Amino acid sequence: MSDRSTQLTDPAEVVLADIREAPLSVDEALAAVQHPRCGAVSLFVGVVRDHDHGEEVAGLDYSAHPSAADELARVCREVATRHTVAKVAAVHRSGRLKVGDLAVVAAVSAPHRAQAIEACRDLIDTLKATVPIWKHQEFTDGTDEWVGLP
C-alpha cells in the first residue's frame, strides 16, 4: 500500500505567473497554492533593501521584456515538473519601487516541507537566472547601476 500523503495524483498546476506594476500580496500567493493533499507551503518574498555593494539604495525600477510573463509561466511549469508539488505561483513587480516594497513573491505547495523548500528555491533561482527582468538601482550618492542585463 502506498503512502497517500507523499503521492499527488494530479499533475502540478501553475496557478499564478504574472508581472505587475501593482503592489504584490503574499496572501494572494499563499492562498493560490493551497491544496488539501499538501502539508507544506514554501514562500520566497524578495524585498527592496536599503543597500547593495556597500552603497545606500534610494530606489529602483524593474523593467520587463514583453515576453517576461510568458517566460515566467514557462519557468513555473518547468519547476512543477522537476518536483513533487501540487501548485506553483510566482509574481514579479515592474516599475518604480522604494525600499521595503515587495519585488517578487514565489510560492509552492507540496506534501512535505523538504519538497516545498527545494521547489521554491529552484523556482526563485531559475526565475532570477532566466526571466528577462532588469533592475535599475539608484543610489543616494547619485550613481546608478543596471542589474541583470545580458
N, CA and C of each residue as an Amber inpcrd file, in Angstrom:
protein
   450
   0.8470000  -1.1840000   0.0000000   0.0000000   0.0000000   0.0000000
   0.8900000   1.2440000   0.0000000   0.5930000   2.2000000  -0.8660000
   1.4200000   3.4000000  -0.9560000   1.0140000   4.4120000   0.1040000
   1.9500000   5.2690000   0.4230000   1.7080000   6.3500000   1.3750000
   1.0400000   7.4940000   0.6290000  -0.2560000   7.6450000   0.8210000
  -1.0190000   8.6730000   0.0970000  -0.5410000  10.0790000   0.4120000
   0.0750000  10.2910000   1.5680000   0.4930000  11.6440000   1.9400000
   1.6540000  12.1500000   1.0910000   2.3990000  11.2540000   0.4590000
   3.5200000  11.7020000  -0.3600000   3.2170000  11.5910000  -1.8490000
   2.0430000  11.1220000  -2.1900000   1.6600000  10.9480000  -3.5860000
   0.6950000  12.0560000  -4.0060000   0.9040000  12.5740000  -5.1680000
  -0.0360000  13.5170000  -5.7630000  -0.5000000  12.8860000  -7.0690000
  -1.7840000  12.6870000  -7.2040000  -2.2920000  12.0010000  -8.3860000
  -2.4440000  12.9220000  -9.5840000  -2.6510000  14.1730000  -9.3350000
  -2.8140000  15.1300000 -10.4320000  -1.4840000  15.7990000 -10.7440000
  -1.2790000  16.2050000 -11.9960000  -0.0530000  16.9490000 -12.2980000
  -0.0790000  18.3060000 -11.5840000   1.1010000  18.8240000 -11.3240000
   1.2040000  20.1340000 -10.6730000   0.5420000  21.1960000 -11.5350000
   0.0130000  22.1930000 -10.8730000  -0.7180000  23.2550000 -11.5580000
  -0.0340000  24.5980000 -11.3170000   0.2100000  25.3380000 -12.3890000
   0.6940000  26.7060000 -12.2690000  -0.5460000  27.5720000 -12.0970000
  -0.6970000  28.1360000 -10.9140000  -1.9150000  28.8690000 -10.5950000
  -1.7560000  30.3800000 -10.7020000  -0.5120000  30.8420000 -10.7670000
  -0.2730000  32.2760000 -10.8300000   1.1280000  32.5090000 -11.3690000
   1.2270000  33.2290000 -12.4660000   2.5160000  33.6240000 -13.0410000
   2.2720000  34.9720000 -13.7060000   2.8130000  36.0370000 -13.1130000
   2.4580000  37.3670000 -13.5970000   3.5750000  38.3660000 -13.3150000
   3.6090000  39.4050000 -14.1380000   4.4630000  40.5730000 -13.9440000
   3.4980000  41.7390000 -13.7440000   3.6680000  42.4960000 -12.6620000
   2.7000000  43.5470000 -12.3200000   3.3730000  44.8430000 -11.8920000
   2.7320000  45.9480000 -12.2110000   3.1640000  47.2350000 -11.6660000
   2.5300000  47.4890000 -10.3040000   1.4330000  46.8220000 -10.0150000
   0.7360000  47.0000000  -8.7340000   1.4870000  46.2750000  -7.6150000
   1.3500000  46.7590000  -6.3790000   1.9860000  46.0800000  -5.2480000
   1.5900000  44.6040000  -5.1740000   2.5260000  43.7930000  -4.6880000
   2.3110000  42.3510000  -4.5960000   1.7220000  41.9720000  -3.2460000
   1.0970000  40.7870000  -3.2100000   0.4750000  40.2920000  -1.9910000
   0.9670000  38.8900000  -1.6720000   1.5900000  38.7430000  -0.5120000
   1.9810000  37.4180000  -0.0350000   0.7330000  36.5760000   0.1910000
  -0.3250000  37.1860000   0.7170000  -1.5730000  36.4600000   0.9790000
  -2.1640000  35.8780000  -0.3070000  -2.0810000  36.6200000  -1.4030000
  -2.6020000  36.1250000  -2.6750000  -1.8540000  34.8630000  -3.1130000
  -0.5280000  34.9030000  -3.0540000   0.2720000  33.7480000  -3.4620000
   0.0310000  32.5630000  -2.5320000  -0.0340000  32.8070000  -1.2330000
  -0.2780000  31.7490000  -0.2670000  -1.6350000  31.0880000  -0.5190000
  -2.6600000  31.8810000  -0.7170000  -3.9960000  31.3350000  -0.9820000
  -4.0320000  30.5600000  -2.3030000  -3.2970000  31.0380000  -3.2980000
  -3.3240000  30.4100000  -4.6190000  -2.7650000  28.9990000  -4.6080000
  -1.7960000  28.7130000  -3.7400000  -1.1480000  27.4010000  -3.7700000
  -1.7070000  26.4110000  -2.7460000  -2.6760000  26.7990000  -1.9740000
  -3.2600000  25.8720000  -1.0000000  -3.7950000  24.6270000  -1.7070000
  -3.5640000  23.4700000  -1.0840000  -4.0190000  22.2020000  -1.6630000
  -4.2770000  21.2260000  -0.5190000  -5.4090000  20.5060000  -0.5320000
  -5.7430000  19.6280000   0.5960000  -4.7770000  18.4580000   0.7930000
  -4.0250000  18.0720000  -0.2220000  -3.0710000  16.9640000  -0.0980000
  -1.6890000  17.4380000   0.3500000  -1.5500000  18.7320000   0.5630000
  -0.2260000  19.2840000   0.8680000  -0.1640000  19.8240000   2.2890000
   0.8780000  19.4020000   3.0040000   1.0970000  19.8660000   4.3610000
   2.1690000  20.9310000   4.4500000   2.6630000  21.3790000   3.2900000
   3.7220000  22.3860000   3.3050000   3.5230000  23.3950000   2.1870000
   3.7500000  24.6280000   2.5280000   3.8230000  25.7110000   1.5520000
   5.1270000  26.4400000   1.8310000   5.9040000  26.6320000   0.7890000
   7.1280000  27.4010000   0.9270000   6.9690000  28.6850000   0.1300000
   7.3510000  29.7770000   0.7580000   7.2650000  31.1020000   0.1460000
   8.6430000  31.7370000   0.0990000   8.9040000  32.4420000  -0.9820000
  10.0560000  33.3320000  -1.0330000   9.5070000  34.7120000  -1.3210000
   9.9230000  35.6860000  -0.5160000   9.4960000  37.0650000  -0.6990000
  10.7480000  37.9150000  -0.8400000  10.9320000  38.4960000  -2.0200000
  12.0510000  39.3950000  -2.2560000  11.6160000  40.8200000  -1.9890000
  12.3840000  41.5180000  -1.1660000  12.0570000  42.8740000  -0.7200000
  13.1850000  43.8150000  -1.1310000  12.8420000  45.0110000  -1.5650000
  13.8550000  46.0140000  -1.9060000  14.5650000  46.4260000  -0.6140000
  15.8800000  46.2220000  -0.5960000  16.6710000  46.5710000   0.5830000
  17.2890000  47.9660000   0.4170000  17.7970000  48.4970000   1.5180000
  18.3070000  49.8740000   1.5240000  19.7770000  49.9830000   1.1450000
  20.4060000  48.8610000   0.7590000  21.8250000  48.9100000   0.3990000
  22.1430000  47.8110000  -0.6150000  23.2150000  48.0000000  -1.3480000
  23.7420000  46.9770000  -2.2430000  25.1990000  47.3300000  -2.5290000
  26.0740000  46.3600000  -2.3970000  27.5080000  46.5590000  -2.6400000
  28.0650000  47.7230000  -1.8200000  27.5760000  47.8860000  -0.5880000
  28.0780000  48.9400000   0.2790000  27.5200000  50.3250000  -0.0040000
  26.6190000  50.4270000  -0.9580000  26.0090000  51.7170000  -1.3120000
  24.5770000  51.7680000  -0.7950000  24.1170000  52.9690000  -0.4110000
  22.7340000  53.1490000   0.0270000  21.8290000  53.2650000  -1.1880000
  20.7870000  52.4340000  -1.2200000  19.8320000  52.4320000  -2.3290000
  18.7440000  53.4620000  -2.0610000  18.5120000  54.3220000  -3.0440000
  17.4500000  55.3140000  -2.9460000  16.1300000  54.7520000  -3.4800000
  16.2180000  53.8890000  -4.4680000  15.0450000  53.2910000  -5.0870000
  15.4740000  52.5330000  -6.3190000  14.5190000  51.9060000  -6.9630000
  14.8650000  51.1800000  -8.1800000  13.6560000  51.0410000  -9.0850000
  13.9740000  50.7110000 -10.3200000  12.9500000  50.4320000 -11.3260000
  13.2070000  49.0450000 -11.8860000  12.1440000  48.2660000 -12.0380000
  12.2380000  46.9920000 -12.7380000  11.6150000  47.1630000 -14.1110000
  12.3370000  46.7080000 -15.1230000  11.8340000  46.6900000 -16.4970000
  11.7200000  45.2490000 -16.9280000  10.6350000  44.9300000 -17.5990000
  10.4070000  43.5570000 -18.0510000  10.2510000  43.5400000 -19.5670000
  10.9100000  42.5840000 -20.1980000  10.7460000  42.3570000 -21.6320000
   9.2940000  41.9460000 -21.8790000   8.7210000  42.2500000 -23.0530000
   7.3380000  41.8380000 -23.3350000   7.0920000  40.3320000 -23.1860000
   8.1340000  39.5280000 -23.3210000   7.9830000  38.0740000 -23.1790000
   8.1290000  37.5920000 -21.7390000   8.3760000  38.4900000 -20.7910000
   8.6970000  38.0910000 -19.4190000   7.5850000  37.2800000 -18.7590000
   6.3390000  37.6610000 -18.9350000   5.2400000  36.9110000 -18.3020000
   5.1600000  35.4920000 -18.8510000   5.3230000  35.3470000 -20.1600000
   5.3080000  34.0050000 -20.7560000   6.5000000  33.1830000 -20.2680000
   7.6510000  33.8150000 -20.1570000   8.8410000  33.1190000 -19.6710000
   8.6700000  32.7170000 -18.2120000   8.0620000  33.5740000 -17.4230000
   7.8040000  33.2530000 -16.0200000   6.8730000  32.0460000 -15.9130000
   5.8390000  32.0060000 -16.7310000   4.9190000  30.8570000 -16.7380000
   5.6560000  29.5830000 -17.1390000   6.5540000  29.6920000 -18.1200000
   7.3400000  28.5300000 -18.5530000   8.2140000  28.0200000 -17.4160000
   8.8660000  28.9310000 -16.7090000   9.7070000  28.5530000 -15.5820000
   8.8700000  27.8470000 -14.5120000   7.7000000  28.3770000 -14.2210000
   6.8180000  27.7420000 -13.2300000   6.4510000  26.3200000 -13.6490000
   6.1320000  26.1430000 -14.9220000   5.7960000  24.7980000 -15.4240000
   6.9870000  23.8540000 -15.3080000   8.1710000  24.3330000 -15.6710000
   9.3850000  23.5020000 -15.5780000   9.6470000  23.0740000 -14.1420000
   9.5670000  24.0030000 -13.2230000   9.8040000  23.6860000 -11.8150000
   8.7650000  22.6780000 -11.3300000   7.5320000  22.8570000 -11.7590000
   6.4710000  21.9240000 -11.3650000   6.7630000  20.5030000 -11.8330000
   7.3870000  20.3510000 -12.9830000   7.6910000  19.0070000 -13.4840000
   8.9210000  18.4000000 -12.8090000   9.7750000  19.2300000 -12.2370000
  11.0030000  18.7350000 -11.6030000  10.8180000  18.3220000 -10.1450000
   9.6830000  18.6690000  -9.5460000   9.4860000  18.4510000  -8.1130000
   8.1130000  17.8510000  -7.8380000   7.9680000  17.2350000  -6.6690000
   6.6770000  16.7210000  -6.2160000   5.9360000  17.8640000  -5.5370000
   5.2410000  18.6280000  -6.3540000   4.4800000  19.7690000  -5.8570000
   3.0840000  19.7320000  -6.4550000   2.1630000  20.4280000  -5.8140000
   0.7910000  20.4860000  -6.3080000   0.5310000  21.7620000  -7.0870000
   0.9470000  22.8960000  -6.5140000   0.6740000  24.1900000  -7.1320000
   1.8980000  25.0890000  -7.0430000   2.0420000  25.9290000  -8.0600000
   3.1810000  26.8370000  -8.1640000   2.6570000  28.2320000  -8.5050000
   3.2410000  29.2450000  -7.8630000   2.8600000  30.6270000  -8.1300000
   4.1040000  31.5130000  -8.0770000   4.1530000  32.5060000  -8.9610000
   5.2340000  33.4930000  -8.9280000   4.7330000  34.7960000  -9.5350000
   5.0180000  35.8850000  -8.8460000   4.6330000  37.2100000  -9.3160000
   5.8230000  38.1390000  -9.0940000   6.1400000  38.9480000 -10.1100000
   7.2650000  39.8780000 -10.0140000   6.7630000  41.2770000 -10.3250000
   7.2990000  42.2460000  -9.6220000   6.9440000  43.6480000  -9.8700000
   7.6830000  44.1900000 -11.0750000   7.1140000  45.2020000 -11.6560000
   7.7950000  46.0440000 -12.6320000   7.5000000  47.4840000 -12.2310000
   8.2450000  48.4060000 -12.8150000   8.0390000  49.8100000 -12.4890000
   8.8690000  50.2620000 -11.3050000   8.5040000  51.4080000 -10.7670000
   9.2480000  52.0740000  -9.6910000   8.9220000  51.4390000  -8.3400000
   9.9540000  51.0720000  -7.5760000   9.7970000  50.5240000  -6.2340000
  10.6680000  51.3080000  -5.2690000  10.2430000  51.3530000  -4.0260000
  11.0290000  52.0080000  -2.9880000  11.4910000  50.9630000  -1.9820000
  12.4170000  51.3350000  -1.1330000  12.9240000  50.4370000  -0.1020000
  11.7480000  49.9140000   0.7160000  11.7270000  48.5890000   0.9070000
  10.6610000  47.9320000   1.6650000   9.5580000  47.3360000   0.8100000
   9.4620000  47.7530000  -0.4560000   8.4370000  47.1870000  -1.3480000
   8.7590000  45.7410000  -1.6870000   7.7240000  44.9510000  -1.9160000
   7.9060000  43.5770000  -2.3700000   8.2350000  43.5890000  -3.8530000
   9.3270000  42.9080000  -4.2160000   9.7570000  42.8510000  -5.6140000
   9.3170000  41.5570000  -6.2870000   9.2830000  40.4570000  -5.5360000
   8.9100000  39.1650000  -6.0960000   8.3380000  38.2890000  -4.9850000
   7.3180000  37.5060000  -5.3390000   6.7520000  36.5200000  -4.4270000
   6.6490000  35.2080000  -5.1920000   7.2450000  34.1600000  -4.6240000
   7.1780000  32.8210000  -5.2110000   6.6290000  31.8780000  -4.1530000
   5.7770000  30.9440000  -4.5650000   5.1750000  30.0150000  -3.6060000
   4.9320000  28.6650000  -4.2710000   5.1060000  27.6160000  -3.4850000
   4.7740000  26.2630000  -3.9420000   4.1530000  25.4940000  -2.7840000
   3.2620000  24.5640000  -3.1170000   2.7260000  23.6430000  -2.1180000
   3.1770000  22.2410000  -2.4760000   3.4630000  21.4680000  -1.4270000
   3.9500000  20.1010000  -1.6000000   3.4940000  19.2780000  -0.3960000
   3.5310000  17.9580000  -0.5370000   3.1200000  17.1270000   0.5960000
   3.9600000  17.3620000   1.8490000   5.2650000  17.6070000   1.6960000
   6.1590000  17.7370000   2.8420000   7.0670000  18.9510000   2.6910000
   7.6020000  19.4350000   3.8130000   8.3770000  20.6730000   3.8260000
   9.6280000  20.6250000   2.9570000  10.3690000  19.5360000   2.9830000
  11.6020000  19.4780000   2.1890000  11.2900000  19.6310000   0.7010000
  10.2140000  18.9980000   0.2550000   9.8090000  19.1110000  -1.1530000
   9.4440000  20.5560000  -1.4930000   8.6940000  21.1910000  -0.6040000
   8.2610000  22.5740000  -0.8460000   9.4490000  23.5290000  -0.8520000
  10.3520000  23.3620000   0.0960000  11.5050000  24.2600000   0.1960000
  12.4130000  24.1000000  -1.0180000  12.7030000  22.8610000  -1.4090000
  13.5530000  22.6260000  -2.5770000  12.9330000  23.2150000  -3.8470000
  11.6500000  22.9990000  -4.0250000  10.9790000  23.5000000  -5.2260000
  10.9380000  25.0230000  -5.2410000  10.6960000  25.6380000  -4.0930000
  10.6370000  27.0970000  -4.0410000  12.0070000  27.7030000  -4.3330000
  13.0480000  27.0810000  -3.8060000  14.3970000  27.5810000  -4.1030000
  14.6960000  27.4490000  -5.5960000  14.3460000  26.3210000  -6.1890000
  14.5340000  26.1210000  -7.6230000  13.7480000  27.1820000  -8.4010000
  12.5230000  27.4470000  -7.9720000  11.6750000  28.4270000  -8.6550000
  12.3150000  29.8140000  -8.6460000  12.7260000  30.3000000  -7.4900000
  13.2730000  31.6560000  -7.4440000  14.6240000  31.7260000  -8.1390000
  15.4560000  30.6980000  -7.9900000  16.7630000  30.7120000  -8.6490000
  16.6230000  30.6810000 -10.1630000  15.7150000  29.8570000 -10.6750000
  15.5080000  29.7630000 -12.1260000  14.8650000  31.0340000 -12.6650000
  13.9220000  31.5730000 -11.9280000  13.2790000  32.8370000 -12.3110000
  14.3350000  33.9300000 -12.4530000  15.1710000  34.0870000 -11.4290000
  16.1750000  35.1580000 -11.4460000  17.2000000  34.9650000 -12.5650000
  17.4890000  33.7150000 -12.9030000  18.5020000  33.4360000 -13.9210000
  17.9780000  33.5400000 -15.3480000  16.6700000  33.3640000 -15.5530000
  16.1820000  33.2360000 -16.9320000  15.0870000  34.2060000 -17.3640000
  14.2940000  34.7030000 -16.4480000  13.1930000  35.5900000 -16.8480000
  13.7650000  36.9800000 -17.1400000  13.4560000  37.5420000 -18.3260000
  14.0500000  38.8230000 -18.7210000  13.4370000  40.0380000 -17.9980000
  13.9120000  40.2050000 -16.7620000  13.5290000  41.3530000 -15.9340000
  14.8340000  42.0040000 -15.4910000  14.9150000  43.3160000 -15.6430000
  16.1490000  44.0280000 -15.3310000  15.8920000  45.0750000 -14.2670000
  16.8640000  45.2290000 -13.3800000  16.7550000  46.1570000 -12.2580000
  17.6930000  47.3380000 -12.4830000  17.1510000  48.5300000 -12.3730000
  17.9420000  49.7620000 -12.4320000  17.9290000  50.3620000 -11.0310000
  19.0660000  50.2290000 -10.3450000  19.1820000  50.7450000  -8.9860000
  19.7350000  52.1630000  -8.9940000  19.1550000  52.9980000  -8.1460000
  19.6490000  54.3510000  -7.9500000  20.1370000  54.4620000  -6.5140000
  21.3320000  55.0050000  -6.3630000  21.9350000  55.1240000  -5.0440000
  21.8270000  56.5600000  -4.5350000  21.9190000  56.7180000  -3.2250000
  21.7480000  58.0470000  -2.6230000  22.8550000  59.0130000  -3.0020000
  23.9990000  58.4950000  -3.4750000  25.0930000  59.3880000  -3.8890000
  24.9540000  59.8650000  -5.3300000  23.8240000  59.5110000  -5.9790000
  23.5740000  59.9570000  -7.3490000  24.0210000  58.9860000  -8.4230000
  24.7510000  57.9210000  -8.0630000  25.1540000  56.9250000  -9.0480000
  24.0270000  55.9040000  -9.2370000  24.1840000  55.0840000 -10.2640000
  23.1780000  54.0620000 -10.5340000  23.8440000  52.8570000 -11.1910000
  23.1120000  51.7580000 -11.2680000  23.5920000  50.5800000 -11.9620000
  22.4180000  49.7530000 -12.4710000  22.6560000  49.0390000 -13.5630000
  21.7080000  48.0860000 -14.0910000  22.1360000  46.6970000 -13.6430000
  21.1880000  45.8730000 -13.2460000  21.4570000  44.5090000 -12.8300000
  20.6120000  43.5630000 -13.6840000  21.2620000  42.5210000 -14.2020000
  20.5290000  41.5080000 -14.9450000  20.5350000  41.6790000 -16.4510000
  21.1830000  42.7310000 -16.9540000  21.2420000  42.9050000 -18.3960000
  22.1500000  41.8220000 -18.9910000  21.7740000  41.3200000 -20.1740000
  22.6050000  40.2970000 -20.7990000  23.9480000  40.8610000 -21.2760000
